[in-house]
């Protein structure tokens, strides 16, 4: 059965010309359906395009969230390291300055004693820091992750260097505390270090310390922080106290009338350790005072920069 056909007649009133157009029903139906379906197809295409863009945006957003999380963690770590550096710097600033008297006494110590408190070189750390700075310049042209990584390494290197400096300051403080810098008693100097005539025989002799004369029973003070190594009667020294201060330094206090400390007791600079007397080989009430550095005698007067604490 043949398909239906439709004839369309078009007449021109002015000229009287008549035109006819015969259309197949199937073709007409297809044309109408196509025209009607175009908005639907365009809408579906727009929907699919939007869906794809949304999926891409969601994927990008997920990546950014991960990156932002990493940056937050990295920023928190850097902030913690910076705060730690500030704390170390403030601590060093508060502790680095010594009292002028202690600083002068330390400078007069034998070089071998001062070297015991000295630290090693940090040249390698400096070179590592310089290399890290160069890496930052390169990383700045790369990814943020690289920059954060280099900054973390640099801050870690600075923390290590500051720990070294803090250790050096602590050792310097310990040496300052161990340096005999105050007079062991209140009185007047009656015997100096070095060559002199023996007070009993008049023959040439060598005095190993200094003598400070004062009234019997007056307190004798520790001239630096230390530990009591000995407190007993010892021949010519009479009642003798020996303090061990560290870094090879020891002090001796002779001719005491009595003791105020015991062996192995820790004492601070200025603490009373005994009392002036005239025991042993002595011509009167006084305290005989010696300083030894690595077993060798040194002149106490070169270190005594402060009076005894009352």
Secondary structure as UniProt FT lines:
FT   STRAND          5..11
FT   TURN            13..15
FT   STRAND          18..24
FT   HELIX           25..95
FT   HELIX           100..107
FT   HELIX           111..117
FT   HELIX           123..139
FT   TURN            140..141
FT   HELIX           144..178
FT   STRAND          188..191
FT   STRAND          194..197
FT   TURN            199..201
FT   STRAND          204..207
FT   STRAND          210..213
FT   TURN            216..217
FT   STRAND          219..221
FT   STRAND          226..233
FT   HELIX           235..237
FT   STRAND          239..246
FT   TURN            247..248
FT   STRAND          249..259
FT   TURN            263..264
FT   STRAND          266..267
FT   TURN            269..270
FT   STRAND          272..277
FT   STRAND          286..293
FT   TURN            294..295
FT   STRAND          296..298
FT   HELIX           300..302
//
